[in-house]
Amino acid sequence: MKAAVYHPKRRFEVTELPTPKPGPGEVLIKVNRSAICGTDVHAFMYDLAPDGSVLGHEFAGTIAAVGSGVTRWKAGDRVIGGGGEWPVGHEPPVRVHPRYNYRTMGFTNTRSRGYAEYTILEEWAPLAIPDGVPDEAASLTEPCSVAVHAVRKSALRLGDTVGVIGAGPIGLLVTQAALAAGAGRVIVAEPAPGRATAARSAGAETVIDPFEQDTVEQMVALTGGRGPDVMFDCAGLKNTLQQAFDSVKRAGQVILVAVPWEPLPLLPAEWMAREIDFRSSWGGLPEDWRISLDLMRQGKISAQVLMSDTSFITLDQIQPTFVSLMKPTTQLQVVIRM
């Protein structure tokens, strides 16, 4: 099978590997679509991925073969590469380790994953793709679960005004998830024209261009001088978390969804007297994956708004694509067609 194997100093080698065979309790998945995740870009950028690993955890495909004892799946079933309930004792460290540190512990899995034509999962791990959800959309279930998890962790109430900073894939999904959860309106801050257009398509009432307008002033002005009820930082840039705190209303809430990899300057005296609630949100739980698939099935979350003519690549294009994604980009979601 063809696979993109990671090697040190930011290098993918697309090569042939033996097609794995499922063991007892395992399934072999033929990968059809594999989305590129920001965490994999971070692993590439900071040279954190283990040598010889095959990354990629956002994928959709079909069951190609099943191992002995597997009763849940059969060949031909359409599935996504995760979202199943963890059996007791199989919970990932991020959910059970008392001192989990993503920067130092987040890239230790050397199992071949979605940047390959085939991959192995244990029987409990995949979820079935509902009828009517295409592979392109299904491959985005994991990032959608991140957005759903962030909204479900928030204090969002029916009719609330939501502010979203950053209209990359996660920001666009948070916008849609917030509206699906009952937000009355969503205001987005995003400078890139293509992403701003996508934010409007995702349901944003107003899109602020932070290069042309002051984000905080506009967020406050558009809410009658109060500020949004909940702010989601989906950008993680040096100034965006401070902007979220400065924008949110008194006793409102800020949710950090982006993963900043550099120290962030904050001036708490600017906003702490408003007694703002702050939460970070990480990944998605199995229920968030299931909710994401159902929202896509219902049409309440559209993957199409994350796609453009340049969204699709082949596996052979993975190296230059990752190099380009290390820099600030206006690109929407990138999906590998196998």
Beta strands, then each sheet from edge to edge (+ up, - down):
strand 1: 2-7
strand 2: 11-16
strand 3: 26-35
strand 4: 58-66
strand 5: 78-80
strand 6: 118-122
strand 7: 127-128
strand 8: 161-165
strand 9: 185-189
strand 10: 206-208
strand 11: 230-233
strand 12: 253-256
strand 13: 277-280
strand 14: 312-313
strand 15: 335-337
sheet 1: 1+ 2-
sheet 2: 6+ 3- 4+ 5- 7+
sheet 3: 6+ 3- 15+ 14+
sheet 4: 10+ 9+ 8+ 11+ 12+ 13+
end
